[in-house]
Amino acid sequence: MEVVAALGAWALGKFNTSLPWINHSSALQHPGIIADLGPKLSSGAQILFPDSPGFDVATARYSQYGAPNFTVVVQVAQEDDVAETIKYANAKDISFLAVSTAHGTIATLGGVQHGIEIWLDKLDSIVISGDGETATFGGGVKSKAVIDALWESGKQTVTGGCECVSLLGPGLGGGHGFLQGRYGLISDQFVSMRVVTADGTIRTVSSDSDADLWWAMQGAGHNFGVVTSVTSKIYDVPYDGLWSYENYIFTHDKVEGVYDRINRFSTDGGQAVDLVYYSTFFRNPNIDPANPVVALILLQQGKSTVDSAYTIPLRDLGPLVVSSGSGTYKDVPSWAMTAKDSPTCQKANMSNVCFPLSLQSYDIQAQRAAFDAFAKGTSETPGLNQSVIIFEGYPVQGVQAVPSESTAFPFREDSLLVAPLVVYSDPALNDKAREFGEGLREILFQASGQQRLHAYVNYASGLEEPEDWYGDEAWRLKKLSFLKDKYDPEGKFKFYGPVA
């Protein structure tokens, strides 16, 4: 028997060397997918199983809350690999989900159980056109790779603020970013894309080809297909790439003063096109062992120092910490703590649940009420004390220059992006975390005067309604539902912010 076993092992080893899509350690355990799908994949693709080297890396997620469950990973290397994997999954009635960097935190992803992950990380090509007006990006390319590659050619485009996320993950939901004041959302840069739809068909989608699907892909794209590549507009880097920052930390008694001053330069779309800011409520016992504190960073393009019109009123409040400096656009993520190596980008086996809402301005009393509720909740439940409330202020000129009805992204009129982010490690806190996050959001929403919650789908918890993600104008969801029936009648793409 040992001879037979040895010959079998030798034969399998010889066979696998000519079929690189098989991960050697698990080939005999999963004969179905290997036999049926394996020969249809390209030489650069690979099939991974739970005991395969690389499976844990492929399935690691930024948030454990509502995470999908995968039995197998297909690491695709070419567009056709995506199509063949979808066709195989359909034939076997297996759920599938395309994954790039796995930073989605929406609980609807948990609907994938014993599914196939289509891992896009090898689709990372970047090709700049000869005229320098556009670039074509692979479906799994990361924001940092986009920034770095374009920078070498004196170019830039809108990406998400975090270097570790993909270009298309946020882009399919609209996609906010540092450069949106000048150019619009990530999705506003799209010129065309290659999309694999629910039946495995590969389509070139643009304003001239499948124009109805093109509309949907710009804001609700997670519902309609896997994007294997996108061609986007790119731009010359202005001001030699110069940016500056000023960073502050304020004690708990300065909440009203901080947001009063922010309102003066950010309310109702009045923020200057060259100015971006982030602020947060967070706990740091080395700064204040008893109370949360307020952090604020101002970022300004084209200036060696942030304009004093912004900084002097903030300095006059008496912050605990002030720091400032200048550099290039490539330095901005490091200043904002969203660089690839920053704690924000790490997958630390935590649950990270967002409760987003978009606003026009800050209600000062609501900011105080939210701060006090945040302080109380993180004090009473220490397991939640790594949570934060994030307030993002991007200029909106480029966003609002695009007609609202021209894409599926619904919230172009909003000025501010707010998100309580509840962070914890113990799954026993799931209900408490949900209650905490919902309560913080409700304080801010009730003070907004809005009739309906505006919840940025890329930050969504999954507890919202489709109207909250895609707009409460009746025609929007009606159109999305019609297109869903047309392009995905069986609901294969139903796991990320489903339109119905």
Secondary structure, DSSP 8 states (H G I E B T S, - for coil): -HHHHHHHHHHHHHHHHT-TTB-GGGGGG-HHHHHHTGGGS-TT-EEE-TTSTTHHHHH--S--TT---EEEEEE--SHHHHHHHHHHHHHHT--EEEESS-----GGGGG--SEEEEE-TT---EEE-TTSSEEEEETT-BHHHHHHHHHHTTEE----S-TTSBSHHHHTT----TTHHHH--SGGGEEEEEEE-TTS-EEEEETTBSHHHHHHHHHHGGGT-EEEEEEEE-EE--GGGEEEEEEEEE-GGGHHHHHHHHHHHHGGG-S-TTEEEEEEEE--TTT-SSS-EEEEEEEEET-SS--HHHHHHHHTT--SEEEEEEEEGGGHHHHTT-STTSGGG---S-EEEE--EEESS--HHHHHHHHHHHHHHHHH-GGGTT-EEEEEE---HHHHTS-GGGSS---TT--EEEEEEEEES-GGGHHHHHHHHHHHHHHHHHHHT-SS----GGG--S-S-HHHHH-S-HHHHHHHHHHHHHH-TT-SS-SSS---
